[in-house]
Amino acid sequence: MSTHWHPYPRRFEILLVPEHVDGRSGPPDAATALRSAVVEATGETGESGYPHYEGGGMVADIDPETRTVEGLLIDGYEVDYGLSARVVDAPAGPDTPGVAEPHTR
């Protein structure tokens, strides 16, 4: 995975939600997701022309400006009808600036 700086976010969280959740007020969250994964930029551009992200069994091309998923595979398969992918900020992790590494012994 590339460690070079990119003009787009390095990581996102993708939430796979039922379409009926789309109409509810407020942004989607992990509690309403059937599955979620934090994906990180690979430094490559996907077939869609947007940055390519991978992680947690998900491979996606994401438009970082609109947070639109332009292509998505989950465990190597396309998303079934009736499901929708939403992109949110990734939760803070150990490699996020300002977050301490966990202690290990």
C-alpha positions, -999 to +999 in steps of 0.1 A: +000+000+000+013+034-009+023+058+019+025+089-003+004+119+005-027+123-017-051+153-021-080+131-010-088+114+024-066+084+031-094+064+047-132+062+049-157+039+065-182+022+041-215+013+055-237-013+037-273-004+046-307-016+034-323+009+009-352+015+033-327+032+057-319+058+029-350+079+037-344+083+074-332+116+087-296+121+096-265+103+083-262+065+084-243+050+113-227+017+121-258+007+141-280+007+110-254-010+088-256-046+078-218-045+074-191-019+076-154-016+069-127+010+071-110+013+037-077+029+030-065+046-002-042+023-022-026+052-041-041+038-073-069+051-095-098+026-101-114+018-134-140+045-127-112+071-126-116+078-089-093+069-060-092+032-052-097+021-015-094-014+001-100-029+035-121-053+056-131-073+025-143-043+006-127-029-026-142+005-037-136+034-060-148+065-041-153+101-053-138+119-023-156+152-031-191+138-031-184+106-011-201+086-038-192+050-042-185+046-079-176+009-077-178-017-049-170-053-044-176-070-010-156-102-006-152-102-044-189-099-051-211-071-064-237-056-040-272-071-041-302-051-051-319-036-021-286-026-005-269+007-006-233+018+003-227+050+022-194+066+029-187+083+063-155+095+080-135+066+093-133+063+131-101+075+147-075+048+148-039+043+160-025+059+128-048+089+130-029+121+140-034+129+176-044+094+186-019+074+207-008+039+199-023+013+222+001-001+248+014-036+242+036-058+264 
